[in-house]
């Protein structure tokens, strides 16, 4: 199978003590272990850090919760369906 990598955060110039704080990501990538490749996919609707994901029977992925700002523990209370076959 393939692995969905969704959301997360990054710091300007990869410097963790940046004054601007982290950038929360909407981006997704799909990792294929057979080919050892990552493919960029559609963005999430809402940027999230550490979202919970559940694979549904039809192959879509239920994405919920996560954090908006990890430094402030701002917990997301939203959900969305990520449609893998349509890349959204």
N, CA, C and O atoms as a GROMACS GRO file, in nm:
protein
  352
    1UNK      N    1   0.080  -0.118   0.000
    1UNK     CA    2   0.000   0.000   0.000
    1UNK      C    3   0.085   0.125   0.000
    1UNK      O    4   0.208   0.120   0.008
    2UNK      N    5   0.019   0.236  -0.009
    2UNK     CA    6   0.083   0.367  -0.007
    2UNK      C    7   0.054   0.437   0.125
    2UNK      O    8  -0.037   0.398   0.198
    3UNK      N    9   0.132   0.540   0.156
    3UNK     CA   10   0.120   0.612   0.283
    3UNK      C   11   0.092   0.759   0.255
    3UNK      O   12   0.163   0.823   0.178
    4UNK      N   13  -0.013   0.814   0.319
    4UNK     CA   14  -0.044   0.956   0.307
    4UNK      C   15   0.029   1.032   0.418
    4UNK      O   16   0.018   0.997   0.536
    5UNK      N   17   0.103   1.134   0.379
    5UNK     CA   18   0.170   1.223   0.474
    5UNK      C   19   0.100   1.357   0.459
    5UNK      O   20   0.102   1.417   0.352
    6UNK      N   21   0.039   1.405   0.567
    6UNK     CA   22  -0.047   1.523   0.557
    6UNK      C   23  -0.016   1.625   0.666
    6UNK      O   24   0.003   1.591   0.782
    7UNK      N   25  -0.012   1.753   0.624
    7UNK     CA   26   0.004   1.861   0.720
    7UNK      C   27   0.144   1.867   0.778
    7UNK      O   28   0.241   1.819   0.719
    8UNK      N   29   0.153   1.926   0.897
    8UNK     CA   30   0.280   1.942   0.965
    8UNK      C   31   0.316   2.089   0.978
    8UNK      O   32   0.230   2.176   0.964
    9UNK      N   33   0.443   2.116   1.005
    9UNK     CA   34   0.488   2.255   1.015
    9UNK      C   35   0.632   2.267   0.968
    9UNK      O   36   0.706   2.169   0.966
   10UNK      N   37   0.669   2.387   0.933
   10UNK     CA   38   0.808   2.413   0.895
   10UNK      C   39   0.846   2.551   0.949
   10UNK      O   40   0.762   2.636   0.975
   11UNK      N   41   0.976   2.569   0.964
   11UNK     CA   42   1.028   2.697   1.013
   11UNK      C   43   1.107   2.764   0.902
   11UNK      O   44   1.168   2.696   0.819
   12UNK      N   45   1.106   2.895   0.900
   12UNK     CA   46   1.180   2.970   0.800
   12UNK      C   47   1.328   2.932   0.809
   12UNK      O   48   1.387   2.935   0.917
   13UNK      N   49   1.385   2.896   0.697
   13UNK     CA   50   1.526   2.856   0.688
   13UNK      C   51   1.558   2.738   0.779
   13UNK      O   52   1.673   2.720   0.820
   14UNK      N   53   1.456   2.656   0.810
   14UNK     CA   54   1.473   2.538   0.897
   14UNK      C   55   1.530   2.574   1.033
   14UNK      O   56   1.594   2.490   1.098
   15UNK      N   57   1.507   2.696   1.078
   15UNK     CA   58   1.559   2.742   1.206
   15UNK      C   59   1.446   2.741   1.308
   15UNK      O   60   1.354   2.822   1.297
   16UNK      N   61   1.452   2.653   1.405
   16UNK     CA   62   1.342   2.630   1.498
   16UNK      C   63   1.313   2.750   1.587
   16UNK      O   64   1.201   2.765   1.636
   17UNK      N   65   1.411   2.837   1.610
   17UNK     CA   66   1.389   2.952   1.698
   17UNK      C   67   1.359   3.079   1.618
   17UNK      O   68   1.397   3.189   1.659
   18UNK      N   69   1.294   3.064   1.507
   18UNK     CA   70   1.257   3.176   1.421
   18UNK      C   71   1.159   3.267   1.494
   18UNK      O   72   1.068   3.219   1.562
   19UNK      N   73   1.176   3.398   1.482
   19UNK     CA   74   1.086   3.493   1.547
   19UNK      C   75   0.947   3.491   1.485
   19UNK      O   76   0.849   3.527   1.550
   20UNK      N   77   0.938   3.451   1.359
   20UNK     CA   78   0.808   3.448   1.292
   20UNK      C   79   0.726   3.326   1.330
   20UNK      O   80   0.608   3.319   1.298
   21UNK      N   81   0.786   3.230   1.398
   21UNK     CA   82   0.714   3.109   1.438
   21UNK      C   83   0.700   3.011   1.323
   21UNK      O   84   0.744   3.038   1.212
   22UNK      N   85   0.638   2.896   1.350
   22UNK     CA   86   0.628   2.793   1.246
   22UNK      C   87   0.520   2.827   1.144
   22UNK      O   88   0.424   2.898   1.172
   23UNK      N   89   0.538   2.774   1.025
   23UNK     CA   90   0.435   2.782   0.922
   23UNK      C   91   0.358   2.649   0.926
   23UNK      O   92   0.418   2.543   0.910
   24UNK      N   93   0.227   2.655   0.947
   24UNK     CA   94   0.145   2.535   0.952
   24UNK      C   95   0.110   2.497   0.808
   24UNK      O   96   0.072   2.583   0.728
   25UNK      N   97   0.123   2.369   0.776
   25UNK     CA   98   0.110   2.324   0.637
   25UNK      C   99  -0.024   2.257   0.606
   25UNK      O  100  -0.083   2.190   0.691
   26UNK      N  101  -0.069   2.277   0.482
   26UNK     CA  102  -0.186   2.207   0.427
   26UNK      C  103  -0.142   2.097   0.330
   26UNK      O  104  -0.223   2.016   0.287
   27UNK      N  105  -0.016   2.096   0.297
   27UNK     CA  106   0.034   2.009   0.191
   27UNK      C  107   0.024   1.861   0.225
   27UNK      O  108   0.023   1.822   0.342
   28UNK      N  109   0.016   1.779   0.120
   28UNK     CA  110   0.015   1.634   0.136
   28UNK      C  111   0.109   1.571   0.034
   28UNK      O  112   0.132   1.626  -0.074
   29UNK      N  113   0.162   1.457   0.071
   29UNK     CA  114   0.241   1.375  -0.021
   29UNK      C  115   0.201   1.231   0.000
   29UNK      O  116   0.159   1.191   0.109
   30UNK      N  117   0.215   1.153  -0.105
   30UNK     CA  118   0.187   1.010  -0.096
   30UNK      C  119   0.318   0.936  -0.120
   30UNK      O  120   0.384   0.955  -0.222
   31UNK      N  121   0.353   0.850  -0.022
   31UNK     CA  122   0.476   0.772  -0.032
   31UNK      C  123   0.442   0.633  -0.082
   31UNK      O  124   0.352   0.568  -0.031
   32UNK      N  125   0.516   0.588  -0.184
   32UNK     CA  126   0.499   0.453  -0.239
   32UNK      C  127   0.624   0.372  -0.205
   32UNK      O  128   0.729   0.393  -0.266
   33UNK      N  129   0.614   0.279  -0.108
   33UNK     CA  130   0.732   0.202  -0.068
   33UNK      C  131   0.785   0.109  -0.178
   33UNK      O  132   0.903   0.072  -0.176
   34UNK      N  133   0.700   0.071  -0.273
   34UNK     CA  134   0.747  -0.016  -0.383
   34UNK      C  135   0.850   0.055  -0.470
   34UNK      O  136   0.947  -0.005  -0.515
   35UNK      N  137   0.826   0.184  -0.494
   35UNK     CA  138   0.917   0.262  -0.580
   35UNK      C  139   1.007   0.356  -0.500
   35UNK      O  140   1.094   0.422  -0.557
   36UNK      N  141   0.984   0.362  -0.368
   36UNK     CA  142   1.058   0.452  -0.279
   36UNK      C  143   1.050   0.597  -0.328
   36UNK      O  144   1.150   0.669  -0.330
   37UNK      N  145   0.927   0.638  -0.367
   37UNK     CA  146   0.908   0.774  -0.418
   37UNK      C  147   0.796   0.845  -0.342
   37UNK      O  148   0.704   0.782  -0.290
   38UNK      N  149   0.806   0.978  -0.339
   38UNK     CA  150   0.703   1.065  -0.283
   38UNK      C  151   0.639   1.141  -0.398
   38UNK      O  152   0.708   1.190  -0.486
   39UNK      N  153   0.506   1.150  -0.397
   39UNK     CA  154   0.433   1.225  -0.498
   39UNK      C  155   0.351   1.332  -0.428
   39UNK      O  156   0.274   1.302  -0.337
   40UNK      N  157   0.368   1.456  -0.471
   40UNK     CA  158   0.289   1.565  -0.412
   40UNK      C  159   0.144   1.548  -0.454
   40UNK      O  160   0.115   1.513  -0.568
   41UNK      N  161   0.053   1.572  -0.360
   41UNK     CA  162  -0.089   1.556  -0.386
   41UNK      C  163  -0.162   1.686  -0.351
   41UNK      O  164  -0.098   1.787  -0.322
   42UNK      N  165  -0.293   1.683  -0.355
   42UNK     CA  166  -0.374   1.803  -0.326
   42UNK      C  167  -0.358   1.845  -0.180
   42UNK      O  168  -0.330   1.763  -0.093
   43UNK      N  169  -0.376   1.973  -0.154
   43UNK     CA  170  -0.369   2.025  -0.018
   43UNK      C  171  -0.491   1.985   0.063
   43UNK      O  172  -0.598   1.959   0.008
   44UNK      N  173  -0.474   1.980   0.194
   44UNK     CA  174  -0.587   1.970   0.284
   44UNK      C  175  -0.665   2.101   0.277
   44UNK      O  176  -0.611   2.202   0.231
   45UNK      N  177  -0.789   2.101   0.320
   45UNK     CA  178  -0.867   2.225   0.322
   45UNK      C  179  -0.819   2.318   0.432
   45UNK      O  180  -0.821   2.440   0.418
   46UNK      N  181  -0.774   2.258   0.544
   46UNK     CA  182  -0.730   2.334   0.661
   46UNK      C  183  -0.591   2.286   0.701
   46UNK      O  184  -0.566   2.166   0.707
   47UNK      N  185  -0.500   2.379   0.728
   47UNK     CA  186  -0.366   2.343   0.772
   47UNK      C  187  -0.374   2.278   0.910
   47UNK      O  188  -0.449   2.322   0.997
   48UNK      N  189  -0.295   2.171   0.928
   48UNK     CA  190  -0.299   2.095   1.054
   48UNK      C  191  -0.160   2.040   1.088
   48UNK      O  192  -0.081   2.009   0.998
   49UNK      N  193  -0.132   2.029   1.216
   49UNK     CA  194  -0.013   1.960   1.265
   49UNK      C  195  -0.062   1.837   1.340
   49UNK      O  196  -0.152   1.848   1.424
   50UNK      N  197  -0.005   1.722   1.312
   50UNK     CA  198  -0.040   1.594   1.376
   50UNK      C  199  -0.189   1.560   1.363
   50UNK      O  200  -0.253   1.530   1.464
   51UNK      N  201  -0.244   1.565   1.242
   51UNK     CA  202  -0.386   1.526   1.228
   51UNK      C  203  -0.402   1.376   1.248
   51UNK      O  204  -0.310   1.299   1.225
   52UNK      N  205  -0.520   1.337   1.291
   52UNK     CA  206  -0.556   1.196   1.299
   52UNK      C  207  -0.619   1.158   1.167
   52UNK      O  208  -0.696   1.236   1.110
   53UNK      N  209  -0.589   1.038   1.117
   53UNK     CA  210  -0.643   0.995   0.988
   53UNK      C  211  -0.694   0.852   0.998
   53UNK      O  212  -0.632   0.766   1.061
   54UNK      N  213  -0.809   0.828   0.935
   54UNK     CA  214  -0.869   0.695   0.933
   54UNK      C  215  -0.898   0.658   0.789
   54UNK      O  216  -0.962   0.734   0.716
   55UNK      N  217  -0.850   0.540   0.746
   55UNK     CA  218  -0.877   0.490   0.612
   55UNK      C  219  -1.019   0.436   0.607
   55UNK      O  220  -1.056   0.350   0.686
   56UNK      N  221  -1.098   0.486   0.513
   56UNK     CA  222  -1.236   0.441   0.496
   56UNK      C  223  -1.241   0.325   0.395
   56UNK      O  224  -1.148   0.307   0.317
   57UNK      N  225  -1.349   0.248   0.398
   57UNK     CA  226  -1.362   0.131   0.311
   57UNK      C  227  -1.348   0.164   0.163
   57UNK      O  228  -1.297   0.083   0.085
   58UNK      N  229  -1.394   0.283   0.122
   58UNK     CA  230  -1.388   0.320  -0.020
   58UNK      C  231  -1.251   0.376  -0.062
   58UNK      O  232  -1.234   0.415  -0.178
   59UNK      N  233  -1.155   0.380   0.030
   59UNK     CA  234  -1.021   0.428  -0.001
   59UNK      C  235  -0.997   0.574   0.034
   59UNK      O  236  -0.882   0.618   0.036
   60UNK      N  237  -1.104   0.649   0.061
   60UNK     CA  238  -1.087   0.788   0.105
   60UNK      C  239  -1.031   0.788   0.247
   60UNK      O  240  -1.030   0.686   0.315
   61UNK      N  241  -0.983   0.903   0.290
   61UNK     CA  242  -0.926   0.914   0.424
   61UNK      C  243  -0.999   1.023   0.501
   61UNK      O  244  -1.011   1.137   0.455
   62UNK      N  245  -1.047   0.987   0.620
   62UNK     CA  246  -1.113   1.078   0.712
   62UNK      C  247  -1.003   1.147   0.792
   62UNK      O  248  -0.930   1.081   0.866
   63UNK      N  249  -0.991   1.278   0.778
   63UNK     CA  250  -0.888   1.356   0.847
   63UNK      C  251  -0.956   1.443   0.952
   63UNK      O  252  -1.050   1.515   0.921
   64UNK      N  253  -0.908   1.434   1.076
   64UNK     CA  254  -0.971   1.516   1.180
   64UNK      C  255  -0.870   1.562   1.284
   64UNK      O  256  -0.763   1.504   1.302
   65UNK      N  257  -0.910   1.668   1.351
   65UNK     CA  258  -0.834   1.727   1.461
   65UNK      C  259  -0.696   1.774   1.418
   65UNK      O  260  -0.678   1.820   1.305
   66UNK      N  261  -0.599   1.762   1.505
   66UNK     CA  262  -0.467   1.818   1.482
   66UNK      C  263  -0.456   1.954   1.551
   66UNK      O  264  -0.550   1.999   1.616
   67UNK      N  265  -0.342   2.016   1.536
   67UNK     CA  266  -0.317   2.146   1.600
   67UNK      C  267  -0.303   2.255   1.495
   67UNK      O  268  -0.257   2.230   1.384
   68UNK      N  269  -0.342   2.376   1.531
   68UNK     CA  270  -0.323   2.492   1.443
   68UNK      C  271  -0.188   2.558   1.472
   68UNK      O  272  -0.113   2.590   1.380
   69UNK      N  273  -0.158   2.577   1.598
   69UNK     CA  274  -0.032   2.638   1.640
   69UNK      C  275   0.029   2.553   1.751
   69UNK      O  276  -0.013   2.565   1.866
   70UNK      N  277   0.125   2.469   1.719
   70UNK     CA  278   0.179   2.376   1.819
   70UNK      C  279   0.232   2.445   1.944
   70UNK      O  280   0.222   2.390   2.054
   71UNK      N  281   0.288   2.566   1.929
   71UNK     CA  282   0.344   2.634   2.045
   71UNK      C  283   0.237   2.678   2.144
   71UNK      O  284   0.265   2.696   2.262
   72UNK      N  285   0.114   2.694   2.095
   72UNK     CA  286   0.006   2.742   2.182
   72UNK      C  287  -0.098   2.633   2.210
   72UNK      O  288  -0.200   2.661   2.274
   73UNK      N  289  -0.075   2.511   2.164
   73UNK     CA  290  -0.170   2.400   2.181
   73UNK      C  291  -0.311   2.436   2.136
   73UNK      O  292  -0.408   2.407   2.206
   74UNK      N  293  -0.322   2.498   2.021
   74UNK     CA  294  -0.452   2.535   1.964
   74UNK      C  295  -0.506   2.415   1.887
   74UNK      O  296  -0.465   2.390   1.773
   75UNK      N  297  -0.596   2.341   1.949
   75UNK     CA  298  -0.645   2.215   1.895
   75UNK      C  299  -0.755   2.237   1.791
   75UNK      O  300  -0.850   2.311   1.817
   76UNK      N  301  -0.742   2.175   1.675
   76UNK     CA  302  -0.844   2.183   1.570
   76UNK      C  303  -0.961   2.091   1.606
   76UNK      O  304  -0.940   1.980   1.655
   77UNK      N  305  -1.081   2.137   1.580
   77UNK     CA  306  -1.201   2.056   1.605
   77UNK      C  307  -1.279   2.040   1.475
   77UNK      O  308  -1.402   2.045   1.475
   78UNK      N  309  -1.207   2.021   1.364
   78UNK     CA  310  -1.270   2.011   1.233
   78UNK      C  311  -1.234   1.879   1.166
   78UNK      O  312  -1.138   1.813   1.204
   79UNK      N  313  -1.313   1.843   1.064
   79UNK     CA  314  -1.289   1.720   0.989
   79UNK      C  315  -1.297   1.749   0.840
   79UNK      O  316  -1.353   1.850   0.798
   80UNK      N  317  -1.241   1.659   0.761
   80UNK     CA  318  -1.256   1.664   0.616
   80UNK      C  319  -1.230   1.525   0.559
   80UNK      O  320  -1.170   1.440   0.624
   81UNK      N  321  -1.275   1.504   0.437
   81UNK     CA  322  -1.251   1.378   0.367
   81UNK      C  323  -1.148   1.405   0.258
   81UNK      O  324  -1.168   1.492   0.173
   82UNK      N  325  -1.039   1.329   0.261
   82UNK     CA  326  -0.936   1.339   0.158
   82UNK      C  327  -0.961   1.227   0.059
   82UNK      O  328  -0.953   1.109   0.094
   83UNK      N  329  -0.991   1.263  -0.066
   83UNK     CA  330  -1.022   1.165  -0.169
   83UNK      C  331  -0.894   1.129  -0.244
   83UNK      O  332  -0.849   1.205  -0.331
   84UNK      N  333  -0.837   1.014  -0.211
   84UNK     CA  334  -0.708   0.973  -0.267
   84UNK      C  335  -0.716   0.953  -0.418
   84UNK      O  336  -0.628   0.998  -0.490
   85UNK      N  337  -0.819   0.886  -0.466
   85UNK     CA  338  -0.829   0.857  -0.609
   85UNK      C  339  -0.844   0.982  -0.693
   85UNK      O  340  -0.801   0.984  -0.809
   86UNK      N  341  -0.903   1.086  -0.637
   86UNK     CA  342  -0.919   1.213  -0.709
   86UNK      C  343  -0.812   1.313  -0.666
   86UNK      O  344  -0.813   1.428  -0.709
   87UNK      N  345  -0.720   1.267  -0.582
   87UNK     CA  346  -0.617   1.354  -0.522
   87UNK      C  347  -0.682   1.471  -0.451
   87UNK      O  348  -0.625   1.581  -0.448
   88UNK      N  349  -0.797   1.450  -0.396
   88UNK     CA  350  -0.868   1.546  -0.314
   88UNK      C  351  -0.993   1.483  -0.266
   88UNK      O  352  -1.071   1.546  -0.194
   0.00000   0.00000   0.00000
